[in-house]
């Protein structure tokens, strides 16, 4: 059954999918990011929520509605024959308008606008994290593709080795024990192929989920380079970028502005509003006009609780800004150190180092086939080359991921 699976994987890699499942043009990282921004359900949901929060600005800017009152009195309901609307009934119609004092409307609008700013920054933060997840999945797919190609090449090469040693076994050049050891080693390469295919499928599934489009092909492919970019930027510059651009820190900073606006609004809401109105009264044959002024006597409730609450919220938001600043510095520092470490490790596996491992494998294989090296030396050279290739791909994938983590930590695009 295992051999059937391996054969099927090799066949799928060698031939394109038929008909409607034909492989489309591979997706680049910029294209994937644009697709995520346009289609990701979580991002679209947060975008709609931001639009909903912005509607609060309209509500905050509204003025109080005037109040119309109509009072009709002295109807002789139990003596309808005596009703004389022209002389006995009293009709009073009035309009009352509340005039807000203390700048309530101004501070309501200010608070609502800061609320919109915070919602927009929250949206940008969700997008920042989703884009990092996509970049990580994209990188994982690139590494998995590279590992799958390596596993296919290694297995094909080793199968040829097994075939040649089967001929040597029949010719009596090697013992059955040596042949069994060579044949058993093939399981390692078959396992590499199965693991690489699984990693590719998992990365593809995660990437498709983030892209949010149901019409993506089953065999979605990506293209990009496993490069190790060396960023010419210092840690201090990266921290400055993070404090200037990272949306979660900007939200914490602007949260202080929102808290200040709320505190001003609480003070304004403690101001006494005045309601003024005009009145028309008809009492029998008499017609009169009147004027009304209303205002509450704020002896007990002067909005003391809300004033205190907003002051405490302001103090908390200032502490929150300091905490968010520390988080940015910590995240950037850790990501930068991880990047430098990954880059140093990747530079160990230069192309020259890989070529040396390949030459050693080829020389030991040639020597083994001609009786100059032992089977153990040959198998050890194979494992060393395989491990070096896998380590090189993993190291370069770690560098790319570290760059994406720096992009996440700073909130800026550091490498295309």
N, C-alpha and C positions, 0 to 999 in steps of 0.2 A: 504493500500500500504506500509506503514511504517513497519507493522508487517511482510509483505512478505520479505522486504529488510533485516530485522534483522534475520529472519529465514534462508535466503540464506547465509548471512555472517557466521552464526554459522555452517551451513552445509558445506560450503567451508573450514572452519577451521578444520572440523572433518574428511573430506575425502580427499585423495590425488587426484590430477588432473589425468584424464584418458589418456591412450595411450601416444602420442608424447609429451604431456604437463606434463609428470611426473616430479616431482620436482628433480632437480639435487642436488648434494652435496652442502651444503651452502658454500658461499664464505667467506674466511677470509680476514682481512684487508691487510696483506702482499700480498696475491694473487691478490686482487683488485688493489693494487698499481703497481704490475708488469704488470697487464693487461692494466692499464692506460698508463704506459710508452711505451708499445709496440703498442698500438692501437689508442690512442687519436689523432684525426685529427689535432687539433691545435698544439699539441706537435710535431707531425710528420712534419707539415708545417714549424715550427720554426727550426726543425732539418735540413730540406732541405735548409732553408735560411742560416743557419750557414755554411753548406758545400759550398754554393754559395759564401759566403763572403770569405771563405778560399781560393777560387780560385784566389782572388785578389793578393795573395802572388806570384803566378806564373807570373801574369802580371807585378808586381812590380820588379821582378828579371830579366826581359828581357832586353837585351841590344838593342841599336838602330840598325836597319838594315842598311847594306851598300847600297849605291845608285849607280846604273850603268847607265851611259849616253852614248848614241851613236849618234854622229852628222855627217851627210854626206852632203857636200856642193858642190856648183858649177856645178850642173847638168844643162846642156843646154836643158831645157825642150822644148823650142820653136824651137830648131834646132837639132832634134834628130840625124840627119846624121853626126853632128860634135862631138858627144859624144865620148870622149876618156878617159875611166875610168882609164887607166894605167898612163896617164900623166896629165890630166886636173882636175880630181876630188880630193876633200879633204875629208878624213875620220878621225874622232876623236872619240876614245872610252876611257871612263874614269870610275874609281870606286872611290867613296867618302865614307869615314867612319867617323861618328861623335864620338868623344871621350868625354864622360861626365866628367866634373870636379866638384870638391867640395863635392864628396861623394854622389851624387844624388841617385845612385842605392842602396847604403847601407841604406840611410835614407828612401827611398821608401819601401824597404823590411821591415825595422823596423816598419814603420807606418802601413803597411799592416798586419804584425803579431800582432800588438796591436789591430788592427781592428778585427782580428779573435778572439783574447782573449775577446774583448767586446761582440762579437756575441755569443760566448760560454757562457759567464756569463749571457747574456740576455736569452739564452735558458734555463739555470739552473733556472733563476728567474721565467720564465713561468712555468716550471715544478714544482717549489716550490709552486706557487699559485694554480696550478691545483691539486696538491696532497693535499693541504689544503682543497680545495672544495670537493675532494673525501672523505677525512677523516670526514669532517663535514656531508656530505650526509650519509656516513656509520654510523656515530653516531646517526644521526636523524632516520635512519632505525632501529637501535637497540632499541632506545627509543620507536619508534612507534610499533615495534613488542611486546615489553614488555607491553606497554599500551593497545595494542589490546588483549593480553592474559588476562590482568587484567580486561578489559571491558567485555570480554566473561565470565570470572569467576564470576564477580560481577552480570552480568545480569542473568546468570544461577542460582546463589544463590538467587537473588531477585525474580525471577520467581517462585522458590519453596516457597518463603515467601508469594507471592501473592496467590499461590495455597492453602497453609495451611490456610491463612486468609479467603479465599473463603469458606472453610469448616467451619471455625468458624462463618462466617456470616450466613451460612445456619443453624448452630446450635444455633444461637442467642447469641453467646458469644460477638460479637462486633456489632456496629451499622453500617448501610449502609454508613454513612458519614465517619467513620473511614476507612472502606474498600475502599471507593472512594479515600481517601487521599493516602492510601497505593498503590492502583492501579495507581494513577496519578504519584506517585514518580518513577514508572518504566520508564517513558519517559526520566528521567535524565540518567539512565543507558543505554537506547537504543541510546540516543544521544552520549554518551561516545563511544559506539561501532562504530557508524557511523563516528565520528570524528577520532577515532584511525585508522580505515580502510583507510580513506582519507589521513591521514598523512603518513601512510605506503605506499600507492600507489604513492604519490607525491615524497617521498624520494627514492623509487625504480626507478621511472622514471628519476630523476635527476642523480642517481648513474649509471644507464644504459647509459645515455647520455655521462657521463664522461668516461666510460669504452670504448666507441667507437667501440663496436662489435655488428653487426646486428643479430648475431646468438644466442644472449642471450635469455634464456627462459622468457616467460611473467611473470612467478611466481618466478623470481629470488629471492633467499634467501641469507641471510648473517648470520654469526655466530660470536659471541664475547661476552665479559662480560661487564656489566655495573658496572665497578669497579671505585673506586676513588683513583688513585695512588697518593702517597705522595712523591714528588720529593725532594731528598736530595741535593739541589743545591741552592746557594745564588743568589740574584739579580745581584751582581757584576760578578759572574761567568757566568751568562746568558748573560749579556751585552758583556762580553769578547767573548763568543761564537758567538754572533751575529756579532760583528765586524770582527771576524776571518773567518766566514763562509757564511754570508748572501750575496747572489750573486748580489743584486742590489747595496749594499754598495761597494762590490769589483769592480763592474763595474764603479762606481763613482771614486773610488781610481785609478783604471787602466786607467780611462778616462784622468786623469792628465798625466800619462805616455804617452798615445796616443797624447795628446796635445803637450807635450814636443818634441815627435818625429816629429810631424807635423811642429813645429817651426824650428827644425833643418833642416827639408826638405825644408822649405821656404827659409832659408838662403842658402842652397846648390843650390836651383834652381836659386838663384841670381848670381851664379858663371857663368863665360863665358865658353861655350863649344867650342871645336876646332874640325873642320872637316879637315881631311887630305885625300889625294887621289893620285893615280897615273894615268898617261894619256899616251895613245899611239896615235900618229898622223901619218897619211900617206898623204903627199901632193905631188901628182904626183908620181914621182919615189923616193921621199925622205921619209924615215921612221925615226921618232923621238920619244923619250920618254919625259914625263914631270912630274912635281910634283906640287900638289896643296895644299894650306893651306887656310882655310876659318875660320873666326871668326867674330861674330857680335860685333859692337861697342856699348856697352851698355851705351850709354850716357843718354838716357831718361828712359828706362825700366830696372830697376835693381830688379824687383820683390818687390818693396817697399810695395805695397798694401797687398800682401799676407803675407809678414813678419809682418806687423802691425796686420792683422787679426788673425794670429795664436798666436801672443802674447796676444791679447785680449781673445781669446778662452782659452788659458792656464790660464789666471787669472780667467775666469769664471768657468773653470773646478775645480780649487782649491777651490773656494767658494762652488761649487756643492758638492765636497767631504765633506766639513764641514757640509753642510746641510743634506747630506745623513747619516752622522754619528749621527747627532742629531735625525733624524727620527728613526734610529735603537734603540738608547737609549730610545726614547719615546715609541716606539712600544713594546719593551721588558718590560719596566717598567709597562705599562698599562696591558699587557698580564699577567705579574707576579701577579699584584694586583688582577686582575680578577680571576686568578687561586686560590690565597689564599682565596679570598672571597667565591668562589664557593665551595672550599674544606671545609671551615668552615660551610657553609650552609648544605653541604651534610652530615657532621658529626652529625648534629642535628637529621637527620633521620637515626639513626643507626638501626640495626636489632632489638635491644631491644625496641626502641621506636615504631617500627612498630608492634612488638608483643604485646605491651601494648595497642595500638589502636585496634588491632584485638581482644584482650581479652575483652576490654570494649564493643566492638560491640557485641561479642557473649554473654556476661553476660547480657547486656541490652535487647538483643533479647530474651534470655531465660526468663528474668524477665517479659518482656512485654507479652510473650505468657502465662505466669502463673498469669498475673494480677498484678504484682509487680511494673511495670513501665508504664508510659503513652506513648501514641502513639508519642507524640512530642519528648520524650526522645529517643525512639527507632529510629525515623527518623534522629534525630540529631546525634546519634551514627553512623548510616550508612554513613551519609555525612562526618563525621569526619574521619572515616576509609578510605573512598574513597579519600578524599582530601589528607590524609597523604600518601597513596600509590602513588598517582599521583605526589605529591611534592617530594617524595623520588626518584622516577624515573627521574623526571625533574632535580633534584639537581645533581644526579650522571651523567646524560647526560651533564649537564653544566660543570662538572669537566672534563670530557673527552674532550669536546669542548675547554675548557680553555687550556688543555695540548696541543691540536692540534694548538691552536693559539700561544702558546709559541714555538712550533716547527716551525711555520710559521715565527715568529718574530726573532728567532735565526738562522734559516736555518740549524738546526741540528735535528736529531732524538732523542727525549727525553724519549719516552716511546713506546715500541713495540705495 
